[in-house]
Amino acid sequence: MYEGIAFRTAYVVAGSATEAEEAAHDAFTKAYWALGRFRPGKPFRPWLLTIVANEARNRRRSAGRGHALALRAADEIRGSDPAPSAEATVLGHERNEVLLAAVNRLPEEQRVVVVCRFILDLSEAETASVLGLRPGTVKSRLSRALDRLREEVPRDD
């Protein structure tokens, strides 16, 4: 049930599909063994994704890599038209590439918050929990990132 979002979360943090797969797998194992520490009544998804993000962060640190993030957003893009025209599909794809390139140029702290909030579709509270940040920090980083994206990506009206 959580495999897809766990992989995407790990990928955002680790920046590598291979590392993300391993981090997600290890995180599920750690979560299983830590189920006794899970507080009943609390939301499960942020708890699990916190473990995933920490595992991916630890792997990235230990590997010492600084790979550029290439987001896998094609599966996350939701169109409102059930059968878009070929032209609309191409234009939408080009616009998404421009937007994803702009997101990839954001500083890491802003990029990770944007991806968690808008691509992984986490709430601000879940984003804060997963990344170990205060909700106000998430809001301010989102605001700065969105301002920067608005400057870089022309808006289609």
Helices and strands as residue ranges (DSSP letters): H 3-14, H 17-33, G 35-37, H 44-63, H 86-105, H 108-114, I 115-119, H 124-131, H 135-152
